[in-house]
Amino acid sequence: MISKKLEINEIQQISIEVLKFVTDICDKENIKYFLAYGTLIGAVRHKGFIPWDDDVDILVPRNDYDRLINYFYLNAEKLLPYRLFGPDTPNYPYMISRIGDVRYPIKVRNEKPYGLGVFIDVIPLDGLGNDYKDAIKVARSAKRYSSLYFLSTRKSFSRDNTKSNIKLLLKFPAYLISKILGKNYIKKKLYNLSKLYNYDDSKYITCVVWSTYGQKEIYERDSFAEAIKVKFERYYFNIPKDYDKILKGLYGDYMMLPEEEDRVAHHLYDVFMECNGKDYE
């Protein structure tokens, strides 16, 4: 047997099946979920994947998130080859969870291996309370600690997806600070922030443990009160009814395609599958 590196269209087709498998469980167990970020843009703008991207993200309110994670823990053997990866997985470097098909191993640059296959991101939504100023403070702290946590898990310092040279200069001292503080210390800080407010009692919500956009990523909980089904590739999945408000807040005019030179995937990994020589040809 030899290993064949998969192309983006092949990865997309595997990813969509992982998404279908996970959301079927959500539907069966009455667990709320919503397509999010680039996956949501893809659903609205392309009726499927953004052509140059293989990323799949779903947002899950914290209580439902915990139920989904627990379901995978309790049924781990039965659910194979789909496997849950989370902060307690040895060498796993993220505060969100991933569910992957381990038949298609991934080699990630600048990370220790932990057995991941083609995956979807499962991202919890946490409460931020009812005062917008307090919500901003928590979101800003979450973004700082999320950046430090990511840097603390890197094997070595590297540019990765940092385009700006100024940001690169700031990134190196942040990398050193993250290594001094350590992954476990930063993880505890993020967990504590995520427990400040209850999701169901909050007007404002965000993903506290893995903040990417900071203040832009503060949502009103009511925006996720209702889901609608939309077509994504060959299946139908849930998106928030207020998707337009959510996407405009994050990206502005999300229906406009980026410049051609920016139409590239930003993931630093390769995906492989085992095959015989005839399949490889």
C-alpha positions as CSV (number, residue, x, y, z in Angstrom):
1,M,0.0,0.0,0.0
2,I,1.1,3.5,-0.7
3,S,-0.2,6.9,0.4
4,K,-1.9,9.3,-2.0
5,K,-2.2,13.0,-1.2
6,L,-5.8,14.1,-1.7
7,E,-6.8,17.2,-3.7
8,I,-9.2,19.8,-2.3
9,N,-12.2,18.5,-4.1
10,E,-11.6,15.0,-2.6
11,I,-11.2,16.5,0.9
12,Q,-14.5,18.4,0.4
13,Q,-16.4,15.3,-0.5
14,I,-15.1,13.5,2.7
15,S,-15.8,16.6,4.8
16,I,-19.4,16.8,3.7
17,E,-20.0,13.2,4.8
18,V,-18.4,14.0,8.2
19,L,-20.8,16.9,8.5
20,K,-23.8,14.8,7.5
21,F,-22.9,12.1,10.0
22,V,-22.5,14.6,12.9
23,T,-25.7,16.6,12.1
24,D,-27.7,13.5,11.7
25,I,-26.7,12.7,15.3
26,C,-27.7,16.3,16.3
27,D,-31.1,15.9,14.7
28,K,-31.7,12.6,16.3
29,E,-30.6,13.8,19.8
30,N,-32.3,17.2,19.4
31,I,-29.0,19.1,19.6
32,K,-29.0,22.6,18.1
33,Y,-26.3,23.4,15.5
34,F,-25.7,26.0,12.8
35,L,-23.3,26.2,9.9
36,A,-20.9,29.0,10.6
37,Y,-18.1,31.3,9.2
38,G,-16.9,30.3,5.7
39,T,-19.2,27.3,5.7
40,L,-22.2,29.6,6.2
41,I,-20.9,31.9,3.4
42,G,-20.6,28.9,1.2
43,A,-24.1,27.8,1.9
44,V,-25.6,31.2,1.1
45,R,-23.3,32.3,-1.8
46,H,-22.4,29.0,-3.4
47,K,-25.0,26.5,-2.2
48,G,-22.0,24.4,-1.0
49,F,-18.3,24.8,-0.4
50,I,-16.5,28.0,-1.2
51,P,-14.6,26.5,-4.2
52,W,-11.1,27.1,-2.9
53,D,-11.8,26.0,0.7
54,D,-12.4,22.7,2.5
55,D,-13.1,24.0,6.0
56,V,-16.3,23.1,7.7
57,D,-17.5,24.9,10.9
58,I,-20.6,24.5,13.0
59,L,-21.6,26.5,16.0
60,V,-23.3,24.7,18.9
61,P,-24.8,26.4,22.0
62,R,-22.8,25.4,25.1
63,N,-25.3,23.0,26.7
64,D,-26.0,21.3,23.4
65,Y,-22.2,21.3,22.7
66,D,-21.6,19.4,26.0
67,R,-24.3,16.9,25.1
68,L,-22.8,16.3,21.7
69,I,-19.3,15.8,23.1
70,N,-20.7,13.4,25.8
71,Y,-22.5,11.4,23.1
72,F,-19.2,10.9,21.2
73,Y,-17.4,9.9,24.5
74,L,-20.1,7.4,25.4
75,N,-20.3,5.8,21.9
76,A,-16.7,6.2,20.8
77,E,-16.2,2.6,19.5
78,K,-19.6,2.4,17.8
79,L,-19.0,5.7,16.0
80,L,-15.7,4.8,14.4
81,P,-14.2,5.7,11.9
82,Y,-15.6,9.0,13.1
83,R,-13.7,10.2,16.2
84,L,-13.9,13.1,18.5
85,F,-10.8,15.2,19.2
86,G,-10.8,17.8,22.0
87,P,-8.7,19.7,24.5
88,D,-8.2,16.5,26.6
89,T,-6.9,14.5,23.6
90,P,-3.1,14.1,24.0
91,N,-1.2,16.6,21.8
92,Y,-4.5,18.2,20.6
93,P,-3.8,22.0,20.2
94,Y,-7.2,23.6,20.1
95,M,-9.9,24.7,22.6
96,I,-12.7,23.7,20.3
97,S,-13.5,20.1,19.3
98,R,-13.0,18.4,16.0
99,I,-14.8,15.3,14.7
100,G,-12.8,13.5,12.0
101,D,-12.8,10.5,9.7
102,V,-9.6,8.8,10.8
103,R,-9.4,6.8,7.6
104,Y,-7.9,9.9,5.9
105,P,-5.0,11.0,8.1
106,I,-3.9,14.6,8.1
107,K,-0.3,15.8,8.5
108,V,-0.3,19.3,10.0
109,R,2.7,21.6,9.7
110,N,4.2,22.8,13.0
111,E,2.0,20.6,15.2
112,K,2.6,17.3,17.0
113,P,0.5,14.5,15.5
114,Y,-2.6,13.3,17.4
115,G,-4.4,11.1,14.9
116,L,-6.7,13.5,13.2
117,G,-8.5,12.6,10.0
118,V,-10.5,14.8,7.6
119,F,-12.6,16.8,10.1
120,I,-15.2,19.4,10.9
121,D,-14.8,22.1,13.6
122,V,-17.4,21.9,16.4
123,I,-17.4,25.3,18.1
124,P,-19.2,26.1,21.4
125,L,-21.2,29.3,21.9
126,D,-21.0,30.8,25.4
127,G,-22.9,33.5,27.2
128,L,-21.5,37.0,27.6
129,G,-24.2,38.4,29.8
130,N,-26.6,41.3,29.1
131,D,-24.3,44.3,29.2
132,Y,-22.7,45.0,25.9
133,K,-19.7,46.8,27.5
134,D,-19.0,43.7,29.7
135,A,-19.4,41.5,26.6
136,I,-16.8,43.5,24.8
137,K,-14.3,43.1,27.7
138,V,-14.8,39.4,27.8
139,A,-14.5,39.0,24.0
140,R,-11.3,41.0,24.0
141,S,-9.8,38.9,26.7
142,A,-10.9,35.8,25.0
143,K,-9.2,36.9,21.7
144,R,-5.9,37.6,23.5
145,Y,-5.9,34.3,25.4
146,S,-7.0,32.3,22.3
147,S,-4.1,33.7,20.3
148,L,-1.7,32.9,23.1
149,Y,-3.1,29.4,23.4
150,F,-2.6,28.7,19.7
151,L,1.0,29.9,19.9
152,S,1.7,27.9,23.0
153,T,0.9,24.7,21.0
154,R,3.2,25.4,18.1
155,K,6.3,23.2,17.8
156,S,8.3,26.3,16.7
157,F,7.8,29.9,15.8
158,S,6.7,30.4,12.2
159,R,4.9,32.9,10.0
160,D,2.0,30.5,9.1
161,N,-0.9,32.6,7.9
162,T,0.5,36.0,9.2
163,K,0.7,38.3,6.2
164,S,1.6,41.6,7.7
165,N,5.3,42.1,8.7
166,I,4.2,44.3,11.5
167,K,2.0,41.6,13.0
168,L,4.8,39.1,12.5
169,L,7.1,41.3,14.7
170,L,4.4,41.4,17.4
171,K,3.8,37.7,17.0
172,F,7.3,36.6,18.2
173,P,7.2,38.2,21.7
174,A,3.6,36.8,22.0
175,Y,5.0,33.4,21.1
176,L,7.6,33.7,23.8
177,I,5.0,34.8,26.4
178,S,2.8,31.9,25.4
179,K,5.6,29.4,26.1
180,I,6.4,31.0,29.4
181,L,2.8,31.0,30.6
182,G,2.2,27.5,29.2
183,K,-0.7,25.8,27.5
184,N,-2.4,24.6,30.7
185,Y,-2.4,28.1,32.3
186,I,-3.9,29.7,29.3
187,K,-6.5,26.9,28.9
188,K,-7.7,27.5,32.5
189,K,-8.0,31.2,31.8
190,L,-10.2,30.5,28.8
191,Y,-12.4,28.0,30.6
192,N,-12.9,30.5,33.4
193,L,-14.0,33.2,30.9
194,S,-16.4,30.7,29.3
195,K,-18.1,30.1,32.7
196,L,-18.7,33.8,33.6
197,Y,-22.2,33.8,32.2
198,N,-24.9,31.3,31.4
199,Y,-25.8,31.0,27.7
200,D,-29.6,30.8,28.2
201,D,-29.6,33.9,30.5
202,S,-27.4,36.1,28.2
203,K,-28.4,38.6,25.6
204,Y,-25.0,38.4,24.0
205,I,-23.0,35.3,23.1
206,T,-19.8,34.3,21.4
207,C,-17.2,31.5,21.2
208,V,-15.2,32.4,24.3
209,V,-12.7,29.6,24.1
210,W,-11.6,30.1,20.5
211,S,-12.1,33.7,19.6
212,T,-11.0,34.7,16.1
213,Y,-12.7,38.0,15.4
214,G,-13.0,39.5,18.9
215,Q,-15.7,42.1,19.2
216,K,-17.0,41.4,15.7
217,E,-17.9,37.9,16.9
218,I,-20.3,39.1,19.6
219,Y,-23.8,38.0,18.5
220,E,-27.2,38.5,20.0
221,R,-28.5,35.2,21.2
222,D,-31.9,35.9,19.5
223,S,-30.0,35.7,16.2
224,F,-29.7,31.9,16.8
225,A,-33.2,31.4,18.2
226,E,-34.5,29.9,14.9
227,A,-32.9,27.7,12.3
228,I,-33.7,27.3,8.6
229,K,-32.7,24.5,6.3
230,V,-30.6,25.4,3.2
231,K,-28.9,23.3,0.6
232,F,-25.1,22.7,1.0
233,E,-23.8,20.5,-1.8
234,R,-26.1,17.4,-1.9
235,Y,-27.6,17.8,1.6
236,Y,-29.6,20.3,3.7
237,F,-28.3,21.7,6.9
238,N,-29.3,24.3,9.6
239,I,-28.3,27.9,9.4
240,P,-29.4,30.8,11.6
241,K,-32.5,32.6,10.3
242,D,-30.6,35.9,10.9
243,Y,-27.6,34.7,8.8
244,D,-27.4,37.9,6.8
245,K,-27.0,40.0,10.0
246,I,-24.4,37.6,11.4
247,L,-22.3,37.5,8.2
248,K,-22.4,41.2,7.6
249,G,-21.2,41.8,11.1
250,L,-18.2,39.5,10.5
251,Y,-17.3,40.1,6.9
252,G,-19.2,43.1,5.5
253,D,-20.3,42.4,1.9
254,Y,-19.9,38.6,2.1
255,M,-21.6,38.1,-1.3
256,M,-18.7,39.8,-3.0
257,L,-15.9,37.4,-4.1
258,P,-12.4,38.2,-2.8
259,E,-9.6,39.2,-5.2
260,E,-8.4,36.3,-7.3
261,E,-5.1,36.1,-5.5
262,D,-6.9,35.6,-2.2
263,R,-8.9,32.7,-3.4
264,V,-6.7,30.1,-1.6
265,A,-7.1,27.7,1.3
266,H,-5.4,28.9,4.5
267,H,-4.9,25.5,6.2
268,L,-1.4,24.3,6.8
269,Y,-2.0,20.5,6.4
270,D,-2.0,17.7,3.8
271,V,-4.5,14.8,3.7
272,F,-3.6,11.3,2.6
273,M,-5.3,8.0,1.9
274,E,-3.8,4.5,1.5
275,C,-4.3,2.9,-1.9
276,N,-2.7,0.3,-4.1
277,G,-0.7,1.2,-7.1
278,K,-3.6,0.8,-9.5
279,D,-5.8,3.2,-7.5
280,Y,-3.0,5.7,-7.4
281,E,-2.7,5.8,-11.1
